[in-house]
Structures are given as C-alpha cells and as structure tokens.
Amino acid sequence: MEINNESEYDGFYMIEEIDIPFEEEILRNPYTLKSWFRYIDHKAEQPIQQRIFVYERALKELPGSYKLWKQYLDLRREQVQDLNPVKYEKEYLK
C-alpha cells in the first residue's frame, strides 16, 4: 500500500453522478447522522479515498459523534496497519 499525496484527495473528483441523491440529502440534513451513514454505506465498495472524503466531511459537520469517529478511525487504522513506519517516517511525523 502506498501513501497518497494531497492532490489525490481533491474533493471535486470524489463526487460522482450516482452520489447526487446522497449529496442532496446531506445538503438538506447536514446534522443528521443517519444521512451521513447512508452516504458512507453507499460508498462502501468505492476506493478508500472516497470513503475517507465522506467521513471527513461528516466529521466536520458532526464533530461530537462518537460513532462516526470510531468508524472513521477504524478505517484509517486498517489503512495503515500493514505499513512500515520506518519507510513512511515522514508521514508518521506529520
């Protein structure tokens, strides 16, 4: 697994046409956890960058949600679990 640079996380490319109903729902209900979890479930089979993008947006709107934080941190931990900390020392020190 390789650490991605910031340009790969450009939000413009993370939203696809099939995401529009979910985007509209979170625009109407940005503080509803259920709306965000539906969107996250929809992205379950997508690349991890897209899931991270949705999680981070949800956390900006609902920073006090333990359930959201737990799922996000589990996903991130899973992403870096097999990485060698020596090889990616610069990333770990950020």
N, C-alpha and C positions, 0 to 999 in steps of 0.2 A: 504494500500500500504506500502511496506517495502523498506527502503533504501538499495540498493545493495552494496556489498563490491567490492573492486577493482578487485578481481580475476574474477568476473563475466563479466568484461569488457575486457577480454583478446581478442584482435583482431583476433587471429588465428581462433577462433571458430565463429566469426561473419560473415565470408565469406563462403558462401555455393556454391555448384556447379552451381546452377542456376544464381549466381551472376557473373560468369566468363565473360560473354559478357560485362557487365557493368564495371567490373574491367579493362578489356582490353581497353574499350573506355576511361576511365579516365587516364589510363597509356599513351594513345596516345594524349589525350587532357586534361591535368590536370588543365589548367587555363580557361577552357570553362564551364561557369555556366550551360549551357544547358545540358551538360553531367552529371554533378552532380545532377541536378534536375531530370533527367530521372532515375538515380540510386535511389534517395530518393523516388520518386514516386513508383518505383519497390518495395521498402521496406515498403510501406505504411501499409500493413497488417501483417508485421512481429513484433516481440516483440520490445518494445520501446528501449531496449539496442542496438539492431541492427540499428535502425534509428539514435540514438544518435551517434553511432560509425561512421556512414557515414557522418552525419552532421559535426562532429568534424574533420574528415579528410578533408572534403571540406573546412572548415573554415581555416585550416592550409594552404591550397593552395590559397584560395581567402579571406584573412582576411579583405579586404576592401569592401566586398559585403554586402550592407545594407539589401538587400532582403534575403540573406542567413542567416544573423544574426537574422533578425526579425523572420523568420520561426523557427529557432533553439531555440531562447529564448521563443517564444510562446509555443513550445513543452515542454521545460523544466519547464516553469511556470505551464503548465497544469499538469505536472507530480507531482509537489509538492503542488499544490493548496489545496488539502484536508489533508495535513499532519499537525500534531500538532507540532508547533515549540518548545514547551516545551519538548515533548517526544524525538524529534530529535535535541536537543540543540547543541550537539557536532558537528553534521553535519552542522548546520547553522553557527557555529562559525569558520569553516574552511576557 
